[in-house]
Amino acid sequence: MLKQGTLLSELQSIVGKKHAREPKDDGDCAVDGLSPKAIVEPGTYEEVAQVLRFANTEHLAVIPRGSGFFMHLGNIPALYDIALSLKRLDKVIEHEPADLTVTCQAGISGEALRSCLDPSGQAVPFPSDPSTIGGQLAINEPFARLLHGTPRDFTIGMRVVTADGRMTKAGGRVVKNVAGFDLCKLYIGSFGTLGVIVEATLKVFPVSHTLDSTEFEFTSIEDISEFTTEVRRRGLAVTSIDIRRMMHPDGERYVPTSGYVCSVSITGSEAGVERSMREVRAIMDRSHAVTFDSGKLPKPGDKTPAWALREEPLTCQASVIPSVVPTLVHAFEDEAPGPFLDIAPALGKVTGTWLGATDQPGLVERLRVAATHLGGSLFVRACDPELKRRIDVFGPTPPSFPLMRAIKHQFDPNNVLSPGRFVGRL
C-alpha cells in the first residue's frame, strides 16, 4: 500500500505539481461520503494513460469524473484511491458541418459544445448545461430521446484509455462506418467501469428555428396515456412529452397540488410546428385536458417542512413498456404517500421522489416488485448512503450478469476502474 505522500508525488511526476493534490475537505470529489486519497487532473491523453498504468501496477482504485453531475448515481464504490478529473480535456477537436459530425474531448461541457456548434446552426442532443459529454456517455443519459434516441444512437466513434493504460479507438469519424465491432455501445452506459472515455465523435443535427410548447392539465393518467398514444400514432414532430405531479405539504405528508401537468414541446419548420401544435391541442381537447393554471404550483420561496428532511430524499426510476405506465404510476402513488412524479409516458419511464420516507428499504422493495411484475425494472437514482450499503441500486443481477462479469474481468482484471459501482457491484 502506497503512503499518501508517495502516491501524491508519483501523480505529480506525471501531471505536474499544480494538477495533482489531496482533497481540500471531506466533500472534495467525494462519492457517497467516500473521499479519494488524491485528485489528479491530466491535460493530455497520454497523461491519462500514465495515471492508469501507475494505478494498475499499484492496484489503486480510480474513479473518472467530469463536472460531478452524475457521481451520485450507481452503487457505493468498493474502493476509492484516485479521483481522475477530465475537466482539462475540454476541447473541440474537429467539426465537419458538411459531414454532420463533431469530435470533442470528454471533459467539455454540454453548454460549451453548444456554443461551438451554434454558428453552424447545428447541435448535439445533450443538455446545454455544465455536465460533461464524458459523463453523459458514461451513464447513457437520454435528453431528446423521442427525436434522436440515446447517446448510444448518435455516437459513432471514441477514444478510450483502458485500465492498464492502453490507448484504444472504437468506431470512426464518419457516419457510414461498419468496420469491426461497435465497442462504443459497450463503453457507453458502463459507468466508467470498462475504460476512461477521453474523446468522442458524435452526429450533429440541424437546429430547428421554430420551437413551441404548451402545458395542459389532466385529471387521469389513463387519459394522458391515450393522448400520448394518439400523438405518437400520428407521427407529429414532438420533441418531448413530460408529465409531472407536484405536491404540497399537509401535516405529516404531501398531497397533490393539482392533477397531472403535461408539457409538450414541438420543433421543426414554422409550418410544421404550427400544424403539429394544432393537432396536439385538438387531441388534448378530446382527452379531457384543460388549460394548466400555473398558480397551483408551489411558489419558488416555499420552504420544505423540517419533517420532510428527516432522511435523504429517495428517488426511484422505473422503466416499463408505455402501455402499462398508468398501472405503474398508480403503484408509485399507492405504495407511499406524496411522491413527486416525473413521467415520460412515450418512453415508459416513471420517476418518483419521496421526501421524509421513513421506510426506504421497504419502499424500494415494494416498488421494485411492482415494476418487475409489469415486466420492467427499477433503478434507485438517489437515496440515503446507508441504504446504498444494503442494496444494489440496479436491482437483482440480470441473466446476462455472468457475461458482464467476464467482460469486466477481460477489460479490467485488477478491478481498477470504479470498482463496485455498476450492476452486481462490478
C-alpha positions in Angstrom: 0.0 0.0 0.0 1.5 3.4 -1.1 1.8 6.1 1.5 -0.1 9.3 0.9 3.0 11.3 0.2 4.4 8.7 -2.2 1.1 8.5 -4.1 0.9 12.3 -4.5 4.5 12.6 -5.6 4.0 9.8 -8.2 1.0 11.6 -9.7 2.7 15.0 -9.6 5.6 13.5 -11.6 3.0 12.6 -14.3 0.9 15.8 -14.5 2.9 18.4 -12.6 2.5 19.7 -9.0 -0.3 22.0 -10.0 -2.6 19.3 -11.2 -2.3 16.6 -8.5 -3.4 17.3 -4.9 -5.0 16.0 -1.8 -8.8 16.6 -1.3 -9.4 20.0 0.2 -12.1 18.8 2.5 -14.4 15.8 3.1 -16.7 16.8 0.2 -14.0 17.4 -2.4 -14.6 14.8 -5.1 -16.3 12.5 -2.6 -18.6 9.8 -3.8 -21.3 8.6 -1.4 -19.3 10.0 1.5 -16.0 8.4 0.4 -13.1 10.7 -0.3 -10.2 9.9 -2.6 -6.6 9.9 -1.3 -5.6 12.1 -4.3 -7.1 14.1 -7.1 -5.3 14.2 -10.5 -6.2 16.4 -13.5 -4.4 15.2 -16.6 -4.1 17.5 -19.5 -3.4 15.0 -22.3 -4.5 11.5 -23.3 -1.0 10.2 -22.6 -1.1 11.6 -19.1 -4.5 9.8 -18.5 -2.8 6.6 -19.8 0.2 7.1 -17.5 -2.0 7.6 -14.4 -3.9 4.4 -15.2 -0.7 2.4 -15.8 0.5 3.6 -12.4 -2.8 2.8 -10.7 -3.0 -0.7 -12.4 0.5 -1.5 -11.3 -0.2 -0.5 -7.7 -3.7 -1.9 -7.6 -5.3 1.5 -6.9 -9.0 2.2 -7.4 -9.7 5.1 -9.9 -13.0 6.8 -10.5 -13.2 9.1 -13.6 -15.2 12.3 -13.2 -16.1 15.4 -15.2 -18.3 18.1 -13.6 -19.5 15.7 -10.9 -23.2 16.0 -12.0 -23.7 12.2 -12.0 -21.4 11.0 -9.3 -24.4 10.2 -7.0 -25.6 7.5 -9.5 -24.5 3.9 -9.0 -23.5 1.8 -6.0 -21.1 2.8 -3.3 -17.5 2.3 -4.5 -15.8 -0.8 -3.1 -12.5 1.3 -3.0 -11.6 4.8 -4.0 -8.0 6.0 -4.1 -7.7 8.4 -7.1 -10.3 10.8 -8.5 -9.4 11.2 -12.2 -10.7 14.6 -13.3 -11.1 15.1 -17.0 -12.0 18.8 -16.8 -8.8 19.9 -18.6 -9.7 17.8 -21.6 -12.3 20.2 -22.8 -11.6 21.0 -26.5 -13.4 20.5 -29.8 -11.0 18.5 -31.9 -12.8 18.6 -35.3 -16.1 19.8 -36.6 -17.2 18.9 -40.1 -20.5 20.7 -40.7 -21.0 19.2 -44.1 -20.5 15.7 -42.7 -22.7 16.4 -39.7 -20.1 15.2 -37.2 -18.1 16.7 -34.4 -15.2 15.3 -32.4 -14.7 16.6 -28.9 -12.8 15.7 -25.7 -14.8 14.1 -22.9 -14.3 17.0 -20.4 -16.1 19.6 -22.5 -19.5 20.6 -21.1 -22.8 20.5 -22.9 -23.1 24.3 -22.9 -19.6 24.8 -24.2 -20.1 22.4 -27.0 -23.4 24.0 -27.9 -21.7 27.4 -28.1 -19.1 26.0 -30.5 -21.7 24.5 -32.8 -24.1 27.4 -32.7 -22.5 29.4 -35.6 -23.1 26.5 -37.9 -26.7 26.1 -36.9 -26.1 22.6 -35.6 -26.2 20.9 -32.2 -25.9 17.6 -30.4 -28.8 16.3 -28.3 -27.2 16.8 -25.0 -28.5 19.3 -22.4 -26.9 22.7 -22.6 -25.6 22.7 -19.0 -22.3 22.2 -17.1 -22.5 18.4 -17.3 -19.7 17.0 -19.5 -20.0 14.9 -22.6 -18.0 12.1 -21.0 -20.4 12.0 -18.1 -23.4 11.8 -20.4 -21.9 9.0 -22.3 -20.8 7.1 -19.2 -24.4 6.8 -18.0 -26.1 6.9 -21.4 -28.5 9.6 -20.1 -31.1 10.4 -22.8 -32.0 14.0 -23.3 -34.0 14.2 -26.5 -34.8 10.5 -27.0 -38.1 11.0 -28.9 -36.2 12.7 -31.7 -32.7 11.4 -31.6 -32.6 8.4 -29.3 -30.0 7.8 -26.6 -26.2 8.7 -26.7 -25.6 5.1 -27.9 -27.6 6.0 -31.1 -25.6 9.1 -32.2 -22.1 8.3 -31.0 -20.1 7.0 -33.9 -16.5 6.9 -32.5 -14.4 7.4 -29.4 -11.0 7.1 -27.9 -10.8 5.2 -24.7 -7.9 4.5 -22.2 -8.1 1.0 -20.8 -7.5 0.2 -17.1 -3.9 -0.8 -17.9 -3.2 2.4 -19.7 -3.5 1.4 -23.3 -5.0 3.9 -25.8 -7.7 2.4 -27.9 -10.1 3.5 -30.7 -13.7 2.4 -31.4 -15.7 3.4 -34.4 -14.6 6.3 -36.5 -15.2 9.8 -37.6 -17.7 9.2 -40.4 -21.4 8.3 -40.2 -21.1 5.3 -42.6 -18.7 3.2 -40.6 -19.3 -0.6 -40.4 -15.8 -1.9 -39.8 -15.4 -4.2 -36.8 -17.3 -4.5 -33.5 -19.1 -1.4 -32.3 -17.4 -1.1 -29.0 -18.8 2.4 -28.5 -22.1 0.8 -27.4 -20.2 -1.3 -24.8 -18.4 1.7 -23.2 -21.5 3.9 -23.2 -23.6 3.3 -20.2 -20.9 1.3 -18.4 -20.5 3.9 -15.6 -16.7 4.2 -16.2 -16.0 0.5 -15.2 -14.5 -0.7 -18.5 -12.4 2.3 -19.7 -12.0 6.0 -19.5 -13.6 7.8 -22.4 -11.3 10.7 -23.4 -12.7 11.6 -26.8 -16.0 11.1 -28.7 -17.2 11.6 -32.3 -20.9 12.5 -32.4 -23.5 13.0 -35.1 -24.8 16.6 -35.1 -28.3 17.7 -36.1 -29.6 20.9 -37.6 -31.0 23.3 -35.0 -34.7 23.9 -35.7 -35.6 27.6 -36.0 -39.1 27.1 -34.5 -39.9 25.6 -31.1 -43.2 25.7 -29.5 -44.5 24.2 -26.2 -47.8 24.0 -24.3 -49.0 22.8 -20.9 -52.3 21.2 -20.1 -53.7 19.5 -17.0 -55.2 16.1 -16.9 -57.1 14.5 -14.0 -56.4 11.0 -15.1 -53.1 9.3 -16.0 -55.1 7.0 -18.3 -56.2 10.0 -20.3 -52.6 11.0 -20.6 -51.7 7.6 -21.9 -54.4 7.7 -24.6 -53.2 11.2 -25.5 -49.6 10.1 -25.9 -50.5 7.0 -27.9 -52.5 9.1 -30.4 -49.7 11.8 -30.7 -47.2 9.1 -31.4 -49.5 7.3 -33.9 -49.8 10.4 -35.9 -46.1 10.9 -36.2 -46.1 14.5 -35.1 -42.8 16.4 -34.7 -42.9 16.2 -30.9 -39.6 16.7 -29.1 -40.8 15.7 -25.6 -43.9 14.7 -23.7 -43.2 15.2 -20.0 -45.7 14.7 -17.1 -45.2 15.9 -13.6 -47.3 15.8 -10.5 -46.3 18.4 -7.9 -47.2 18.1 -4.2 -47.6 20.4 -1.2 -47.1 19.6 2.5 -50.3 18.9 4.5 -49.5 17.9 8.1 -47.1 15.0 8.1 -47.5 14.1 4.4 -47.5 15.6 0.9 -50.7 15.8 -1.1 -51.3 16.6 -4.8 -51.5 20.3 -5.7 -53.4 19.5 -8.8 -53.9 16.8 -11.5 -51.1 15.8 -13.8 -49.4 18.6 -15.7 -48.5 17.6 -19.3 -45.8 19.6 -21.1 -45.4 19.1 -24.9 -42.6 20.5 -26.9 -42.6 20.6 -30.7 -39.7 21.6 -33.0 -39.3 21.8 -36.8 -40.2 24.2 -39.6 -42.6 27.0 -38.8 -45.4 25.5 -40.8 -44.8 22.0 -39.4 -44.8 23.2 -35.8 -47.9 25.2 -36.3 -49.8 22.2 -37.9 -48.5 19.8 -35.2 -49.5 22.1 -32.4 -53.0 22.4 -33.8 -53.3 18.7 -33.8 -51.9 18.3 -30.3 -54.4 20.8 -28.9 -57.2 19.1 -30.7 -56.2 15.7 -29.3 -55.9 17.3 -25.8 -59.4 18.6 -26.1 -60.7 15.1 -26.8 -58.7 13.7 -24.0 -60.5 15.8 -21.3 -57.5 18.1 -20.8 -57.8 21.7 -19.5 -55.5 24.7 -19.7 -53.0 24.5 -16.9 -53.1 27.1 -14.1 -49.5 27.6 -13.1 -50.8 29.3 -9.9 -51.5 25.9 -8.4 -47.8 25.1 -8.2 -45.8 25.8 -5.1 -44.1 29.2 -5.1 -40.3 29.3 -5.5 -39.9 30.7 -2.0 -42.0 27.9 -0.3 -39.9 26.1 2.2 -39.7 22.3 2.6 -41.0 21.4 6.1 -38.5 20.1 8.5 -40.2 16.7 8.8 -39.6 16.1 5.1 -35.8 16.3 5.6 -35.6 13.6 8.3 -33.9 11.4 5.8 -32.2 11.7 2.4 -34.6 12.1 -0.5 -35.4 8.8 -2.2 -35.6 8.8 -6.0 -36.5 5.7 -8.0 -36.8 5.4 -11.7 -38.8 2.5 -13.2 -38.8 1.5 -16.9 -41.7 -0.4 -18.4 -43.4 -0.7 -21.8 -45.5 2.5 -22.4 -48.9 0.7 -22.4 -48.6 -0.1 -18.6 -47.4 3.3 -17.5 -50.7 4.1 -15.8 -50.6 0.9 -13.7 -47.0 1.8 -12.7 -48.0 5.3 -11.8 -50.8 4.1 -9.5 -48.3 1.7 -7.9 -45.9 4.5 -7.2 -48.7 6.6 -5.7 -50.2 3.8 -3.6 -47.0 2.4 -2.1 -46.1 5.5 -0.1 -48.0 8.9 0.0 -46.6 12.0 -1.5 -44.3 11.2 -4.4 -43.1 14.0 -6.7 -43.6 12.3 -10.1 -41.9 12.9 -13.4 -43.3 10.7 -16.1 -42.2 10.1 -19.7 -45.2 8.2 -21.0 -43.9 7.7 -24.5 -40.7 6.2 -23.2 -42.2 4.1 -20.4 -40.3 5.9 -17.6 -41.7 6.9 -14.3 -39.5 8.7 -11.7 -40.7 9.2 -8.2 -39.1 11.2 -5.4 -40.2 10.9 -1.8 -39.2 13.4 1.0 -39.4 12.1 4.5 -40.0 8.5 3.6 -39.4 6.6 6.9 -39.0 3.1 5.5 -36.8 3.5 2.4 -35.7 -0.2 2.2 -39.3 -1.5 2.3 -40.5 1.2 -0.1 -37.7 0.3 -2.6 -38.5 -3.4 -2.4 -42.3 -2.8 -3.0 -41.7 -0.5 -5.9 -39.2 -3.0 -7.5 -41.7 -5.8 -7.1 -44.4 -3.6 -8.8 -42.1 -2.7 -11.7 -40.9 -6.3 -12.1 -44.5 -7.6 -12.1 -45.1 -5.3 -15.1 -42.1 -6.7 -16.9 -39.9 -3.7 -16.2 -37.0 -2.8 -13.9 -36.3 -0.2 -11.2 -33.1 1.9 -10.6 -32.6 3.8 -7.4 -31.1 7.1 -8.5 -30.7 8.7 -5.1 -31.1 7.5 -1.5 -29.5 7.6 1.9 -26.0 6.3 1.7 -26.8 3.8 4.5 -29.5 2.3 2.3 -26.9 2.0 -0.6 -24.8 -0.2 1.6 -27.6 -2.6 2.0 -29.0 -2.8 -1.6 -27.8 -2.9 -5.2 -29.4 0.3 -6.7 -29.7 -1.5 -10.0 -31.7 -4.4 -8.5 -31.2 -8.2 -8.8 -28.5 -9.2 -11.3 -29.9 -10.0 -14.8 -29.4 -13.3 -16.6 -26.6 -11.7 -18.6 -24.6 -11.0 -15.4 -22.0 -13.8 -15.9 -21.2 -12.3 -19.3 -21.0 -8.8 -17.8 -18.6 -10.1 -15.2 -16.4 -11.9 -17.8 -16.2 -8.7 -19.8 -15.3 -6.7 -16.7 -12.5 -9.2 -15.9 -11.2 -9.1 -19.5 -11.1 -5.3 -19.7 -10.1 -4.6 -16.1 -8.6 -7.8 -14.4 -7.2 -5.8 -11.4 -10.6 -4.1 -10.8 -9.1 -0.6 -11.0 -11.9 1.4 -12.6 -14.9 2.4 -10.5 -14.9 -0.9 -8.5 -18.3 -1.9 -7.1 -20.3 0.9 -8.7 -22.1 -1.0 -11.6 -24.6 -3.8 -11.8 -24.0 -6.6 -9.3 -21.3 -4.3 -7.8 -18.9 -4.9 -10.7 
